[in-house]
Amino acid sequence: MTETAINLGATQTIAGKAAQNADFFDVLNPATEEVAGRAPECTDAQIDEAMAAAVAASTSDWLRDPAQRRAGLRDAAAALTARADEVARIIVTEQGKPYQAAYGEVMGSAVMFQYFADFEPSGTTVEDNAEVRVRVGNQAIGPTLGITAWNIPLMLASAKAAPAIAAGNPIILKPSPFTPLSTLALGEILRDVLPAGVLQVLTGTDALGPKLTARPEIRKITMTGSIATGKKIYAAGAADMKRVTLELGGNDAAILLDDFDAAAMGPRLFQAAFNNTGQLCICAKRIYVPDALVDAVAEVMTAQAQAQQIGDGFTEGVTMGPLQNKAQYDKVTALIEDAVAKGATVVTGGKRLEGPGYFMEPTVLKGCRPGMRVVDEEQFGPVMPLIAYSDLNDALEQANGTEFGLGGSVWGADVQRAEEVAAQVYSGMVWVNCHGDNQFPRQPFVGVKSSGLGAELGSWGYSHASDLRLDYTAL
C-alpha cells in the first residue's frame, strides 16, 4: 500500500456549500510527525451561518418526511462506499492506523447510514378502545451537535449523524482538531446527497467546542471524549436544558478465572487490549490474573506482542500503527515509568521505536497493583498491566471500585461459571470470553457511572436522538 495525494478534507460544509476560510491549522501525520493537511479555523460568522442553516433545516419538509430521510441515508451510504479508498487514506494519514483498519472504518460508517436508513421505529400503544387511543413514540429534538474524538474519527461522526438524521434532526459535526480531515471529507461527499443544513461540518482548535455547546439553537449534544470534557459539556447543556448523550472514557477490567486457557484464549485477549494500538475506549485495560496463571499469561502476551509489525499504516503487513499524537505518547510513557518506579516489571516492550513517528512497542507489565497510574487511569495506548489476585471477590471489588463503568469482561473455560461472575461486574457492557465484540450496529453502546450518559447505536441510539412523545385522543 502506497500513499497517494489526498484531495478531500479541505473545506468546511456550511449550509450545503464549501465554506471559504483564510485561517487554517496544521494536522500532523503521527507516523511521520509531518504536516498531513490543513483544516479550516471556523469563524464566529460561520458559526452564525451554520446555526441559521440548522434551524431552517429542522423545520424543512425533507426532515419531516421519514421516507425522504431514509432515501437520503441510503444515498449517503452509497456515496461514502464509492469513495471508501480515498477516505481510508485520509484516516491513515491523520490517525495512523493500518490501511485495512481504516478501510474497515469507512465501510463500517457506510453500514451505519444504511442501518438507520432501514430502521423502523416502533411506538407503544398504551390504550386503544372505544373511549381513548393513547400511543407513545418519538419526535425530533432539533439542531444537534456531534463532538467526536480522534481514535475512530469517521465511525464516531457517522454514529452520531445517522441516528440524528433518521430521527429528523439536522446535525453539526465538530471533529477533534487532531483528526478533522476525514470528517471534513464526509461533509464534502454528502453535500450533494443531503439538503442544505442537514449535515454540516465545522472545524477548529480548542475555542470552537465551547462556542458551539453554548449556542441556544443547539437542542441536543452528543459527544465522545474524556470524562473531564464530558462533565464540562454536561454543565454547559444544563443552562438551557439541552439533551445530552455522553460516551466517555473507560478503564475496562478483564477478569481471568482460574480455568483460563492462556494458549487458546490469549490471542483473543491480546487483540482486545491492543486493538487500534490500544486507542479504543472499550479496550481491555486492566487484566486481573490468578496468581498461578500470571507467568503463563505473560508468556503468551509476550509472544503476541513480539509478533506485531509496527509501522506506517500504508506499509504492507503492518498490524499496529503509532499513537495518534505526542501528548498521548508522552502520557503512556509516563504511565509505564510510574509503574516501573513503583515495582512493576516490563515483560516486553516499553520503548519507543527509533526514527520519526509516535511508535511504541506493545508493552506487557507484571506486578501491577492499584496506586499505579497505569492501573488507576485509562492508558489509551499499547500497554497491558497484569494484576495478580488470589481472591476472586477481591478482583471483582477492584474491577468495580473505580469511577469508570464502560465495559468489562470475564474469561474462563466454564462458560456458565464465567457468566455468573460476569453478572457481578458493574459496567454498561459486559462480555464473556471476549471483550469489545459488537453486533454492529444493532447493539447499544452504553456506559455507567462516569463513563457515559445515554446510549448510542441500535434502537437505543435512535431513542436517544429523539424526544419521547405521548399522543392521547379521546374518542
N, C-alpha and C positions, 0 to 999 in steps of 0.2 A: 504494500500500500504506500503510495507516494502522495505527498501533499500537493495540492493544486491551488490555483488562485481562487479566492472566495469573493463573490460578487454580491452576496446577500448580507444583510445585517448592518446596514449603514445609516438607515433613516428611521425616525420615529413614525408611527402611524397615528394620525390625529384626524378625526372626522373623515375617515376613509381615504386620506391622502398622505403622501410623503411630506413630512414637515421639514422645513429648511432651518438649519442651525448654523450659528457662527462659532459656537464653543463646543469643544469635544474633550473627552478624557480617554486616556490610553487603557487598553485592555491587554494584559500580558498573557503570553503562552507559557504555562507553568513548566513545560518540558524544555524550553529554551531560555526563559526569562527575557525574551524579546517581545516587542510590541506585536500583537496578533491582529489588532484592528483598533479603530477609534469609534467610540459611541457618543451620541449627542448628549449635551448637557441641557436638559429641559429648562425652559424659561417660565417665569410666572405667567406671562401672556399665553404660553402654550398650555399651561395647566388650566387657565380660564377657558380656553378654546375646547380642550378635551372634556371638561366638565359640562359645558354647554351642549356638546355633541352627545354626551352620555345621557343627559336629561332629556334631550329631544328624542333620542332613540328609545328611551324607556317607555314612551307612550306611542311608539310607532305601530302601525298595523302589522308590520313584519314580526316584531317581538310579541305582539298579542296573539298571533296565529300559530298554534302548535305545529301545523303542517308545514308552514314556511320555515319555522325554526328547525324542524327535523331535516328538511331538504337542505338547508344551509349547513347543518352539521355534517351531513353526508358528503356534501361538496367539499367541506373543509378537510375531511378525512382523505378524500381522493386527491385534493391539491397538495396536501402535505406528503402523501405517499409518493406522488410524482416527483417531488423534489427531495426525496429522502437522502440521497447520496450527498447532495450539496449541504444540507443542513447537518448531516452527520459529521462532515468535515469541519464545519464551524464548531461543533461541540468538541471534537478532538482538539482543535486549535485553542479554544478558550478554556476548556475544562480539564483536558489532559487524558481522559480515559481512552482505552484502545478503540480503534475504529469500529470493530464489530459490536462492542458495547454501545457506542454512540449511535450506530445504525439501528440497533435494537431499541434504543431510547426514542428515536424518531418514529419507528414503526409502532411502538407502544403508545406514543402520543396520538398517532392516527387512529389506533384502536379506541382510544379514549373518546375521540369525537364520534366515531361510529357507534360506540356503545350508547352514548347519550342521545344520538340520533334515533336509535331503535328503542330507547327506554320509554315504557308506557307507565306513567304514574297512575296509581290506583287510589281512589278515595275510599272512605269508610262510610257506610250507611248506618247511622245511629238509630234511626226510626223511619219507617215508611208504612203508614197505614191510612185509614180514611180521614184522619184528623190532621196529621202533620207529616212532613217529609224533611228529614234532617240528615245532612251529609257533612263530612269533614274532608277537606282536601288541602291543596297548596295554592299559593298565589305568589306572584313575583314580588320581590323586595324593592328593587330599584337599582340604581347605579352601584356596581360592585367594584371593589379594589382588590386585586390579587397581587400579593407581595411574595416573591419567591427567593429561594436560596440558590447557592452556586453548585451544589453537588450533582443534581439531576435537573438542570435548568429547564429544558423543554418539557420534560414529563410533568414537572410541577406546574408550569404555566398551563399546560393542557388540562391537568387535573382540576384546575380552578376555572378555566374558561369554559370547558364543555358543559359541566352541570349548571353553571350560571346562565349560559345562553339557553340551554334546554328548559330552564325554569322561567325564562322570559326576562332575564336581566342583562343589560349591557355591562361589559367589564373593561376596566382599565388594568393592564398588567404592568407591574413595576418590578423588573428583574434585579437581581444582585448586580452591583457595579463590577463584580469580578467576572461575571458571565452574562453580559447583556446581549451579545450578538445573535445568539440562537433565537431569543425571544423577539428581537427586532426582525429577524428573518421570518418568524412566524407571522408577525403583523404584515410584513411586505407580501407574503404569499397569499394571505387571506383578504387583502384589500379588495380584490375583485370578486371575492366569494361571498363576503358578508356585507350587509348595508353599512353605510357610514355611521360611526358611533357605536356599533355593536361590539366590536373588539378594537381597542386602542392600546398602543404600547408606548410608554414613557420611560426614559432612562435618565439617570443622573447619579451623582455621588451622594454623600451622606445626608445632605439637606433635603433631598426630594421626598423621602418617605414621610417625615413628619408633616410636610406641607400637604401631602395628599391625604393622610389619615385625618387631618383636621378639617378638611373641606366638608361643609354641611350637605353638599349634593351626594356624597357617598353615603349609602344606606347600609352597606354590608362590607366588611373587611374579612378576607380570608388570607392567612399568612402562614408561611412555613419558614422557620428560622429558630433562633436561640430562645431559651426561656426568658432571658433578660429583655430581649426585644419584644417578645410576646407580651410581657407584663406592661411595657410602655404602650403598646398598641391597644391592649385591653382597657387601660386607663383612658387613652385618647378617645376610644369609641364610646365610653360611658358618658361623655359630655353631652351627646345628643342621641343616646340610646341606639347607636349603630349595632346591627347584628355582627357578631364576631365568631369566626372559626379559626382556631389556632392549632397548628401541628408543630410541636416544639421539640426540644431535644430529648434524647433518650440515652440511658446508660444501661442497656439491656443485659440482664443476667441470664446465663445459661448454666443450669444445674445438671451436672453429670451424676447419675446414680452409680451404685457400686457394680451394676452389671453392664455398664457402658462398654461397648466393644470398640476400643480405640482404633484397631486396624480397619474395621468395617465402616464405622461411623465418622472416623477422624477427618477424612477428606471433605465430607459434607459440613462438618463443624468448622473446618478451616475456611471454606467458602463463605459460610455465614458470618464469619468475623472479618474477612479481608475483602469482601466484595466491594468494588469501586474504591480500592485502596483504603478500605475501612471507612470511607466517607459516605455512610448512609446512617440515618437516624435509627434504623432498625437492624444494624449490625449487632452481633453478639459481642459485647464489650467487657463483660466480667464473667470469667469461666470458673465456676466452683467445682472442684475436683476432689473426690475421695482421696485421702492420704495415700492409699495403696496404689492408686492409678496415676499419680502425678508424673512419675518418670515415663510411663508408657504413653501418656497423652503428649508430654513434651517431645518425646521421640518422633511420634507421628506428625505433630505440628511442625517440627523442625524439618522433616523430610519434605513436607508440603511447601514450606516457606522457601527452601533452597531450590525447589523445582520451578519457582516462578521466573518468568522472563520479564524483567523490569526495563521500561524504556519509553520512548516516544510512541504515542498511540498510532502513528502512521507506519511503524515498523512491523513487518510481518512477524507473527509469532509472539508478540508482546502480550502478556496476560495482566500486567499491572502497571498503571501509569504513575505520574507524580502526585504528590499532594498539590492541591489546587493553587495555593498561594503561600507566600513566605510567612505570613503571620501564623497560618495553620502549621506549617513546617516547624516554626520556632516553638509553638505550643507543644506539639507532640515530642519534640526533642527535650523540652523542659520536663515533661511528664516522665519520660524514660530516666532522665538524670535524677529526678527526685526519687523515683522508685529504687534505683541502684544505691543512692545515698542512704536510703532507709532500710537497706538489707536485701533487696530483690536481686536476682541473678539473671543476666541476659543469657538465655539458652542459645538463641541465634538472632542475627540481625543487629539492629540498634544503631546502624551507621548510615550516614548519607553517602550516596554514590558519588564518585568523583565526576567533575565536569559540571556543565550548566544544568539547570532544572532542579525542582524541589523533589528529588527522588530519594526515598528512604527504603532501606531493606525491610521486608516484613519481619517483625520483631516478636519473639516469644519470651515472656518473663516468668520465672518461677519465684516462689517465696513472696508473693504479693499479699497484701492484707489491707484492711481498712486503715485510713490515715495516710495512705499513699495517694497522691493526686491521680495516678493512673487508674485507681480503683474508685475513688470518690467522684471524679469528674468524667464527663464524656470526652473520650480521646478524639474521636472523629479522624482516625488515622490507622496505619497498618501496625497496630500493637495488640497483642493478646496477653493480658495478665492472667496467670493461673493462680487461683486462690484455693489452697488446700483446706479441706474440712474433715473433721472426724464425726460430727454430729449433724444429721440432715436437718433437724429443726433449726440449728444454728445457721446453716447455709440459707435456709428459707428466710429466717429473720434478717440476715444480711441482705439478701436479694430484695426483700420488700422494704427495707429500712432506709430508703432514700426519698428525695422529692420526685425522682423520676418514676414514670409508670407508663412507658410507651409499649415495649414488648418484653417478653421473657420466654424461656423455653426450658424443657426438662427432657433429658436423654437417657434411655435405658432399653435393654432388650425386652424386659417385661412391660409391654405397652400399657396394660391395664394399671399396673402399679405407677408407671410414669404419668398416666392421666390423673390418677388420684393425687399425686404430688403436684401436678400442674394446676389442679383446682385450688391449691393454696397460694399460687403466685398471683400477686395483685398487680396486674398490668392491663392496658387496654387490649392487647393482643397477646395470646399465649399459644405456643407451638409445642408439639411433642415430636421428638426425633427429627426436627428441622428447625430453622429459625429464619424468619423474614419471608418465608414462602407465601405466595399470594395467588389466589384465584382471580387474577387481574382481569378487568377492573370491577368485578362483581362484589367482592367482599369489602367491608368498610375498613378504613384506615383511621384508627382512633387511639387516643391516649387518655390516661387518667392522671390524677394529681397535677404536678406542674408540667407534664408532658403534652397536655393538649386540652382543647375545649371544642366540643362538637365533633363532627365526623366528615370524612371525605370518601369518595368512591361509592359505587353501588347505589341502591335506592336511598341509603342513608345520606350519601353526598348530595343527592337531589333534594332530599328533605331539608338539609341544612343550607341549601342555596335558595330556599323558599321560606315564606311565612305560612303558618297554618291559617286556614280559613274555614269557618263554620257557616253553612247555608241552611237556614230554617224557614220552611214555608208552611204556614197554616192553611189548611185546605177547607 
